[in-house]
Amino acid sequence: MAYSGFRLIREALTGHKGWKPAWRDPEPQAHYDVVVVGGGGHGLATAHYLAKNFGKTRIAVLEKGWIGGGNVGRNTTIIRSNYLLPGNEPFYELSLQLWEGLEQDLNYNAMVSQRGIMNLFHTDAQRDAFRRRGNSMILHGSDAELLDREGVKREAPFLNFDNARFPIKGALMHRRGGTVRHDAVAWGYARSADRYGVDIIQNCEVTGFKIENGKIRGVETSRGTIGAEKVGVAVAGSSGKVMSYAGLRLPIESHVLQAFVSEGLKPMIPGVITFGAGHFYVSQSDKGGLVFGGDIDGYNTYAQRGNLPVVEDVCEGGMAIMPMIGRTRLLRMWGGIMDMSMDGSPIIDRTPIEGLYFNGGWCYGGFKATPASGLTFAHLLATGGPHATAEALRFDRFEKGLMIDEKGAGAQPNLH
Ligand SMILES: Cc1cc2nc3c(=O)[nH]c(=O)nc-3n(C[C@H](O)[C@H](O)[C@H](O)COP(=O)(O)OP(=O)(O)OC[C@H]3O[C@@H](n4cnc5c(N)ncnc54)[C@H](O)[C@@H]3O)c2cc1C
């Protein structure tokens, strides 16, 4: 069923009786050409592009829980292409361009809203670093603008410009960045993949791999063995655990990241704002809640809930730049498991096992990457070789010393 304004009016006039489930609920078949493990944003996007761009139809996405129950439905919804390094920026720019046409591609309203991102800076040295980043973004086809203090005041006059410790001196503005309704991305990709014939199988946990003579033959699951020519793993925070079933140890640690939503307020925050002297980022949802977050909790865990010291740290960051939110009540908070790689950048690559491919290491920035991750992982699965924009995102960079250390924090995920 195609969605359209006409369809909406028709259903409204006929009691909404004609809507159909957005995707089927099929039984797993015995064998597929490609099995994608993980029904998060990246797994579902991979299935969509495999079917759409490469004409593959015998595909299954296996999800241990429900579609949208992982990080794709837990993030703070920010999309952007404001990276510095050549290994990263072209990839995130490709992703942003795909976001720009996504709703037409999927025939689904994902509420892509390019409301802009302002990264505040508080020192002269930080201004220089942001100027350099902005130049890199422009050179890679993205957009960037350096705002001075007055420029920031015009965009967000309510900020605390004269904080004694962290005066706001300006911001790097990225107008094409913004937010997307996160779970609509999972639903949109799921629905589109299903329409191409992909089987989306929920409540199906992968518990092992079938490997014969160094070649993948399929997966063991909670619903039986499923054969496959190729298997692509995109399980985000569970990367280390799932790949250990194939005897592989990854340069990845799992950490928790929390998100927060306040009670609904009148519209006040124009786009996304990030604090430059601590870890705090905020936007306002269409329902009025402030959606905000900060740093990871800093210890290894597979638990999807966080701890109080980070709550305090995040709220302090918020109070430093916008003390007016001090009396706002927090409505909800939750955690998600981050697959933190050793240089803070992702991995999309084949593995030493023939036919087994890996997509992960997204740290806390993988939502914005969803379309490009799906597109380039589909390319890898279909052709066996890396997509041009994902060439740097390989395992061997750790062996060769070609790290994509965007933050200069080295191999310390707790510092990213
Ligand atoms: C609080 C928070 C805030 C964030 N904010 C942002 C942001 O603003 N911008 C941004 O770009 N990124 C953000 N991120 C990061 C982003 O959400 C993730 O990097 C990205 O969603 C990970 O990819 P995914 O969608 O495929 O993951 P997931 O949705 O987690 O998908 C992985 C799926 O694999 C499934 N799975 C695991 N093990 C198995 C198994 N054995 N068998 C079958 N299935 C399995 C899981 O159930 C899960 O559904 C944030 C993350 C969190 C938690």
The ligand as a Gaussian input file, in Angstrom:
#p B3LYP/6-31G(d) Opt

LIG

0 1
 C       21.072000       7.621000      24.000000
 C       21.636000       7.596000      22.615000
 C       21.746000       8.769000      21.889000
 C       22.269000       8.758000      20.599000
 N       22.239000       9.914000      19.854000
 C       22.634000       9.892000      18.557000
 C       22.462000      11.040000      17.755000
 O       21.898000      12.045000      18.190000
 N       22.922000      10.997000      16.477000
 C       23.530000       9.891000      15.973000
 O       23.972000       9.936000      14.833000
 N       23.652000       8.759000      16.699000
 C       23.204000       8.717000      17.979000
 N       23.279000       7.566000      18.730000
 C       23.912000       6.365000      18.147000
 C       23.005000       5.571000      17.245000
 O       21.727000       5.443000      17.792000
 C       23.625000       4.180000      16.990000
 O       24.977000       4.312000      16.617000
 C       22.898000       3.441000      15.861000
 O       21.508000       3.475000      16.044000
 C       23.385000       1.996000      15.811000
 O       22.910000       1.294000      14.697000
 P       21.514000       0.491000      14.649000
 O       20.406000       1.469000      14.441000
 O       21.613000      -0.542000      13.618000
 O       21.469000      -0.140000      16.113000
 P       20.312000      -0.901000      16.875000
 O       19.004000      -0.242000      16.689000
 O       20.791000      -1.118000      18.271000
 O       20.252000      -2.280000      16.080000
 C       20.966000      -3.447000      16.400000
 C       19.934000      -4.551000      16.551000
 O       20.594000      -5.794000      16.654000
 C       19.792000      -6.617000      17.446000
 N       20.575000      -7.766000      17.921000
 C       21.560000      -7.770000      18.841000
 N       22.014000      -9.034000      19.008000
 C       21.301000      -9.820000      18.176000
 C       21.315000     -11.200000      17.901000
 N       22.137000     -12.032000      18.532000
 N       20.425000     -11.687000      16.975000
 C       19.564000     -10.864000      16.334000
 N       19.527000      -9.540000      16.561000
 C       20.382000      -9.025000      17.467000
 C       19.340000      -5.701000      18.576000
 O       18.193000      -6.206000      19.240000
 C       19.087000      -4.406000      17.822000
 O       17.732000      -4.223000      17.466000
 C       22.749000       7.538000      20.023000
 C       22.621000       6.350000      20.756000
 C       22.041000       6.364000      22.037000
 C       21.884000       5.075000      22.785000

